[in-house]
Amino acid sequence: MKFYIEFEPCKECKTIIREISENADEIQTDEGSKRFLRHITYNHSEVVQDIVKDFPKEDFPWFR
């Protein structure tokens, strides 16, 4: 899955993105993606807020 977000990446973001781009190994790429997602989640609340803002506002039974 791909999604596009606009934000100002910090130094650590740029390092993680560069490492992901340089590694062709699928397992390392998966780990890099997980690391990047964790970094964005904990360090870039503006990104998380923008993503959540676009979620449907329905009542999901599994999300209670």
C-alpha positions as CSV (number, residue, x, y, z in Angstrom):
1,M,0.0,0.0,0.0
2,K,1.2,3.5,-0.8
3,F,0.0,6.8,0.5
4,Y,1.4,10.2,0.0
5,I,1.8,12.7,2.8
6,E,3.2,16.2,2.8
7,F,5.3,17.2,5.8
8,E,8.8,18.5,6.6
9,P,11.0,15.5,7.2
10,C,13.4,15.8,10.1
11,K,17.0,14.6,10.0
12,E,16.1,11.1,11.3
13,C,13.3,10.8,8.7
14,K,15.8,11.6,5.9
15,T,18.2,9.0,7.4
16,I,15.5,6.3,7.5
17,I,14.3,7.1,4.0
18,R,17.8,6.9,2.6
19,E,18.5,3.5,4.3
20,I,15.2,2.1,2.9
21,S,16.1,3.4,-0.5
22,E,19.6,1.9,-0.4
23,N,18.4,-1.6,0.8
24,A,17.0,-3.9,-1.9
25,D,16.5,-6.7,0.6
26,E,12.8,-7.2,1.2
27,I,13.2,-8.1,4.8
28,Q,15.3,-5.0,5.6
29,T,12.9,-2.8,3.6
30,D,10.0,-4.1,5.7
31,E,11.9,-3.4,8.9
32,G,12.8,0.0,7.6
33,S,9.2,0.8,6.8
34,K,8.1,-0.3,10.3
35,R,10.8,1.9,11.8
36,F,9.8,4.9,9.7
37,L,6.1,4.4,10.6
38,R,7.0,4.2,14.3
39,H,9.1,7.3,14.0
40,I,6.3,9.3,12.3
41,T,3.8,8.1,14.8
42,Y,5.8,9.1,17.9
43,N,7.6,12.2,16.5
44,H,5.3,13.8,13.9
45,S,1.9,14.3,15.5
46,E,0.9,16.6,12.7
47,V,1.2,13.8,10.2
48,V,-0.9,11.4,12.4
49,Q,-3.6,14.1,12.9
50,D,-3.9,14.7,9.1
51,I,-4.2,11.0,8.4
52,V,-6.8,10.5,11.2
53,K,-8.7,13.5,9.9
54,D,-9.3,11.7,6.6
55,F,-10.6,8.5,8.2
56,P,-14.4,7.9,7.7
57,K,-16.3,9.0,10.8
58,E,-18.3,5.8,11.0
59,D,-18.8,3.7,14.1
60,F,-16.7,0.6,13.6
61,P,-17.6,-2.3,16.0
62,W,-14.0,-3.4,16.3
63,F,-12.8,0.1,17.3
64,R,-14.3,0.6,20.7
